[in-house]
C-alpha cells in the first residue's frame, strides 16, 4: 500500500485530458501531441491524461491507443503524473490497454465504465475488480453515465474501494452532486475524487475532492490549474473568481459534443489542425463564430482566426 499512498499524494489538481491531434488525412499527428503535452506542463497542469473521452478513443484502433500512450509517456517523462485512459466496451481490450499503461510507467490508469453494453452493478463490480487485479498500478474509475448509459452506483463504488486496494479514486462526470457527495462519504475521505463536469470542478474541491479532469484545460491550462492552486493556497476568493471567469468558456465548449468545440478552438489558436474522425465533425459555422467570440476574452487569437 505504501506505493499507492505515495502516488495518491501526487494525483491532485488539474489532470489535463489531452485531445488526440490528427493530420488532415486523419492520421495521428504525434509531433503536435508532444508539443501540446510540453505546453500543458509548462502552463502548470498538474497531470496529463490521454485517450479519455476528449482524446476520441472510440475513433482509434487499439494499436493507435498504445502508440498515443507511448508518445505521451515519453513526452511527460515523469515531470507530472501520467494517467492514460485504458477502458473500452470490450473487457479484453481494457485488460490489454491497462497492462500496457503499466508497462509504460503510467502513474495510474483511468478505466471508464463500459459503454453501450449497459452491464448490471454486479457485472460492473466483476469487470473493475478483474481489471484492477491484473495490474499493480492504481486504478481511477471513470463514471460518465451520459456517455455510457449506465451509472456506477455508490454502493458498487464503495464495494470496489473496500475490496480492491489499487482502486484509489474516481472521475465523476455525473451531474448528480448528491451522488458525488455520497461517493466520498461511503468510499472514505481519502478516496481520490475528480470532477469531469466543468461547472463542478470548484464545488468538488469544496467537498474534499482531489481535483478535476477538465476538457477546458486544453484551451486554458493555466487558469484551469490555478483554480486548484488558489484553493490549495487558501485563497478561496481567487479560486471562486476563476471558477466564474471560466464559466462562459466552459459553456461554449460544450454546446456540441466534446471534443468538437475544443478542436475548433485549438484550430483557431493555431495549436492543431482542427480535424476529427468521423462520425464526429466540427461544429457548425454559427457555433464556430460563437466559440471564436468567446475565445477572444481568454486568449490572443491570430488575426486570421475565423471559422474553419
TAMOUR-V686721 format. One record per residue. N is the residue number from 0. D_FIRST is the distance of its C-alpha to the first C-alpha in Angstrom with 1 decimal. Layout:
# TAMOUR-V686721
n = <N;N>
d_first = <D_FIRST;D_FIRST>
This chain:
# TAMOUR-V686721
n = <0;1;2;3;4;5;6;7;8;9;10;11;12;13;14;15;16;17;18;19;20;21;22;23;24;25;26;27;28;29;30;31;32;33;34;35;36;37;38;39;40;41;42;43;44;45;46;47;48;49;50;51;52;53;54;55;56;57;58;59;60;61;62;63;64;65;66;67;68;69;70;71;72;73;74;75;76;77;78;79;80;81;82;83;84;85;86;87;88;89;90;91;92;93;94;95;96;97;98;99;100;101;102;103;104;105;106;107;108;109;110;111;112;113;114;115;116;117;118;119;120;121;122;123;124;125;126;127;128;129;130;131;132;133;134;135;136;137;138;139;140;141;142;143;144;145;146;147;148;149;150;151;152;153;154;155;156;157;158;159;160;161;162;163;164;165;166;167;168;169;170;171;172;173;174;175;176;177;178;179;180;181;182;183;184;185;186;187;188;189;190;191;192;193;194;195;196;197;198;199;200;201;202;203;204;205;206;207;208;209;210;211;212;213;214;215;216;217;218;219;220;221;222;223;224;225;226;227;228;229;230;231;232;233;234;235;236;237;238;239;240;241;242;243;244;245;246;247;248;249;250;251;252;253;254;255;256;257;258;259;260;261;262;263;264;265;266;267;268;269;270;271;272;273;274;275;276;277;278;279;280;281;282;283;284;285;286;287;288;289;290;291;292;293;294;295;296;297;298;299;300;301;302;303;304;305;306;307>
d_first = <0.0;3.8;5.5;5.2;6.2;8.7;10.1;10.5;12.8;14.8;15.3;18.1;21.9;24.2;22.7;26.0;26.7;29.3;32.3;33.4;36.7;39.5;42.8;45.9;46.0;42.6;40.7;37.5;38.1;35.3;37.0;37.0;33.4;32.5;34.8;33.3;29.8;31.2;33.1;30.1;28.1;31.3;31.9;28.6;26.4;22.8;21.5;23.3;23.2;25.8;27.1;26.3;29.4;31.0;30.8;33.0;30.8;33.2;35.9;34.0;34.0;30.7;31.8;32.5;29.0;27.6;30.1;29.2;25.5;26.6;29.0;26.7;23.8;26.5;28.0;24.8;24.1;20.7;22.8;20.9;18.0;19.3;18.7;21.3;22.5;22.3;23.5;27.1;29.3;28.9;25.9;26.4;26.8;23.5;21.7;23.7;23.1;19.3;19.1;21.5;19.4;16.6;19.4;20.7;17.6;16.9;14.2;14.0;16.6;18.7;20.1;23.3;24.6;27.1;30.5;34.0;32.9;32.2;29.8;29.6;26.6;26.0;26.2;23.9;21.2;21.7;21.9;18.6;16.8;18.4;17.8;14.1;13.7;16.0;13.7;10.3;10.7;10.2;13.2;15.6;18.2;21.7;24.1;27.7;30.2;33.2;32.5;31.0;33.4;30.6;28.3;24.8;25.4;23.3;23.0;21.7;19.1;18.0;17.9;15.7;13.2;13.2;13.3;11.2;7.4;8.1;11.2;10.6;14.3;17.9;21.0;23.8;27.3;28.7;31.8;31.2;29.7;29.7;27.3;25.0;25.2;24.4;21.3;19.8;21.4;20.1;16.6;15.9;16.8;13.3;13.7;14.9;18.5;21.0;24.7;26.5;29.8;31.5;33.2;30.1;28.1;29.3;29.1;25.5;24.8;27.0;25.0;21.6;20.7;18.7;21.7;23.7;24.5;28.2;30.8;33.2;31.1;33.0;36.1;35.2;31.8;32.6;33.7;30.9;28.3;30.4;30.1;26.4;27.4;30.2;28.1;25.3;28.2;29.7;32.7;32.8;36.4;35.7;32.7;35.0;37.9;35.9;34.7;38.4;39.5;37.4;38.5;41.7;39.8;37.1;40.0;42.0;39.1;38.6;42.2;41.7;38.8;36.0;36.1;39.9;40.7;38.0;39.6;43.0;41.9;40.3;43.5;45.6;43.5;44.1;40.4;40.7;43.3;43.1;42.6;40.8;41.0;43.0;42.8;41.5;44.1;44.7;45.9;49.6;51.8;52.0;48.3;48.0;50.7;48.7;45.5;47.5;49.1;45.8;44.2;46.9;45.7;42.3;43.0;46.1;47.3;49.5;53.2;53.3;50.2;51.5;51.0;49.9>
